Amino acid sequence: MFTRFVYSDGIHGGYVFSYHLQRFHAQFLLMRLRHSTQAQDDASEALAASFIRQEPSSSSGAGTPGGRDVELFVQEFRELRKTYHKRVIWGDKWSNGQVEWRDD
């Protein structure tokens, strides 16, 4: 669980918790899930805000913001939100103790 390290000057050394093992620890993975869930929410909100902020284009004829195709926006937004909600469900299951980790 610990790994030996030596500073680049070759003088100091010691033992640290290996990042390679730490990144598979259950609490670290839960933290990453929560961070990615928040990042996914931020990304979908940014997409929606950018769609709303754009001014309607007269060339589109449909009056869509910035001439952007509404169907394309909806498709992108739905994919982002679907991923977000899956991560929320996984996080909720984890918090409720429905996720088990094997130590083998």
N, C-alpha and C positions, 0 to 999 in steps of 0.2 A: 504494500500500500504506500510505502514511502520510497522515494527514489533519491539517489545521490546526485548532487549538482555541484559544479565548480564554477565560480565566477570567471569571466573572460580573462582576468589578470592571473588566474591560476593559483592565487594565494588562499582565498577563502573557500570554504566548502561546508556542506551541511546536508541535512535531509529535509525535504519538503514533500508535502502531499502531492502526489503525481497528478498533473492535470489530466493525463490520459485516463486515469481511473476516476478522478473526480467528475469528469464530464458524463459518466454513466451512473453516478449516484442518484438515487431517487429524488432527493430534494433539489438537486441541481437541475434535473430534467423537468421537474414541476415548475421551477423558476423560469426555465426557458420557455415552457408552454405558456405561462402567464404573460411573459414578455412578447412572445410571438402573437398571442391573442390580441394584446393591446396594439401592437404594430399593425395587425390586420384590420382592426377597427379604424385606426388612424388612416390607413391607406384607402379604405372604402369611403370614409368621410371626406378625405381630400379629393377623391374622384368626384363625388357628388357636388362638393363645393365648387370645384373647377367647372363642372358642367353648368351649374346655376349661374356662376359669375360671368360667363361668356355672353356677349351681346348677340342678339339674333342677327343672322346673316340674311341680307336681302337676296343673295344668289341661291340660297337653298330652296326658297319658295315655300317651305314648310314652316318657316319661322323657328327652327330649332336653334338653341343657343350655339353661337359660333359656327353654324352650319353643320354641326356634329350630328351624326345620325343617332336618333333616339334609340333605335333598336340595338346599335352597337354599344351605347352607354349602358342600357339595361342589361345586356349580356355580360359586360365587364363587371358591372356593379353586383349582379347576382352571383357571379363566380367568387368575387371577393367576400361577399356576405355569407355565402355558403361555407367557405373555408373558415370564416370567423365563427359561425355558429357551431361547426363541428368541433372547433377547438374549445369553445365554451362548454359543450357537452362533455368532452373528454376531461376538462378541468373540474367540472361538477362531479363527475363519476369518481375522479381521483380524490376530491375533497370528501366525498361520502364514503370513502374506504372501499370502493368497488374495483379498485385496481390493486393487484397483488404482484409483488416482486419476488422472483425466485433468487436465491443466493447460491446458484450453482455455477 
